[in-house]
Amino acid sequence: MQKSLPSRRGRRRGLALLAIAALIILGGIVPWILTTRNVLPESWWGAVGATFTVVSVILTYTQLRKSKNTERASTAPVSSRRKGGLIVRASRQLCGSTVELCRGFETATRGADFAANIVERKTNGVAEYIGEFPPLEPGNYTACVHESALMAKVTVSSGHTAEIDWKHIHGTTVH
């Protein structure tokens, strides 16, 4: 049975990281042995310490850049064939509010199936107020914010991200 391509990539990346870790460990053990045998002077360890410091700073910077890129990608379209996404774009007045999401359009007696908080997110220096739900099964949903009596009916399709736009509200009325 042939393995899928993403699984192979993950295995290759893991083996590459293991090889790099082994080289780094050997790169520290070999000079230590040579120093204990008086082949290398002890003053040489200053250069080794500086090298490890520089490498650790580079690795930290690389990880920070990688995490920033994954944060930006979180509002990208949902790629799953079976699930869809839902984003609520809101006004500043709703920041900190909880958006409750119920399955179906008839929700008078049921509790929330999902919830998301409206948070401030800066993109290119511009503040946005967004509530992002986890991947959802396709179907009809009702979103509401009980504090402000806002309600919206939305249909989530597989592989797509639906949006509710509550950016232009005044009081409890949606425009």
Residue pairs with C-beta under 8 A, 6 or more apart in sequence:
24 55
28 48
28 52
31 40
31 44
31 45
31 48
34 40
35 41
35 42
35 44
35 45
72 123
74 132
75 87
75 130
75 132
75 161
76 161
77 85
77 159
77 160
77 161
78 84
78 85
78 135
78 159
78 160
78 161
79 159
80 135
80 158
80 159
81 158
81 159
82 137
82 138
82 158
83 135
83 136
83 137
83 138
83 158
83 159
84 135
84 136
84 137
84 138
84 156
84 157
84 158
84 159
84 160
84 161
84 162
85 132
85 133
85 135
85 136
85 156
85 160
85 161
85 162
86 101
86 132
86 133
86 136
86 141
86 143
86 154
86 156
86 161
86 162
86 163
86 164
87 130
87 131
87 132
87 133
87 161
87 162
87 163
87 164
88 99
88 116
88 118
88 130
88 131
88 132
88 133
88 143
88 163
88 164
88 166
89 128
89 129
89 130
89 163
89 164
89 165
89 166
89 167
90 97
90 118
90 129
90 130
90 131
90 166
90 167
90 169
91 129
91 166
91 167
91 168
91 169
92 120
92 127
92 129
93 148
93 169
94 118
94 129
94 145
94 148
94 150
94 166
94 169
95 118
95 119
95 120
95 129
96 117
96 118
96 119
97 117
97 118
97 145
97 147
97 148
98 115
98 116
98 117
98 118
98 145
99 115
99 116
99 117
99 118
99 131
99 143
99 144
99 145
100 112
100 114
100 115
100 143
100 144
100 145
100 146
101 112
101 113
101 114
101 115
101 116
101 133
101 136
101 141
101 142
101 143
102 110
102 111
102 112
102 113
102 141
102 142
102 144
103 113
103 139
103 140
103 141
104 139
104 140
104 141
104 142
105 140
105 142
105 153
107 142
107 144
114 133
114 134
114 136
116 131
116 132
116 133
117 131
118 129
118 130
118 131
119 129
119 130
119 131
120 127
120 128
120 129
121 127
121 128
121 129
121 130
122 128
129 167
136 156
137 156
138 156
138 157
138 158
139 155
139 156
140 153
140 154
140 155
140 156
141 153
141 154
141 155
141 156
142 151
142 152
142 153
142 154
143 151
143 152
143 153
143 154
143 164
144 150
144 151
144 152
145 166
148 169
148 171
148 172
149 172
150 166
150 169
150 172
150 174
152 164
152 166
152 174
154 162
154 164
155 162
156 162
166 174
168 174
168 175
169 175
